[in-house]
Amino acid sequence: MIVLNKLHHSDEQWETLAQMGDIGPVYMINMFKFRERAEYPDGRESDLSGVEAYGLYGAETAKLLSAMGATIAHSSEFVDMIVGEVENLWDSMAIVDYPSLPQFMEMVGSDAWQKHAIHREAGLEGQLNILARKPTV
């Protein structure tokens, strides 16, 4: 199994999401690995930790989530592995419940989201973002 933390989706991944259309309510499972110190892509100086920089992004994104009817269903810090092995354990995780995939994509493409995404990039070393949906049984 190959596991690669990334900061951004690939064009292919985004196109796959776009082709799915509205598949009903979805969950985004986010597994985060933070930088020790924030590293801003525009080169600005910062005394923030990666967690603090990501917190700036998270506070603004929470407002966007609320406005669209999305909710943070779960958020926690990882402690240790119980079953399985990974080279480096992620630091924390969050599960966000979105009304629809198109609404998630619209938010991530919005100017309001882009305005604060620089803090996300400064704070994260990488992440996994997994799309899930409620069973259709």
Beta strands, then each sheet from edge to edge (+ up, - down):
strand 1: 26-34
strand 2: 71-77
strand 3: 92-98
strand 4: 124-133
sheet 1: 2+ 3- 1+ 4-
end
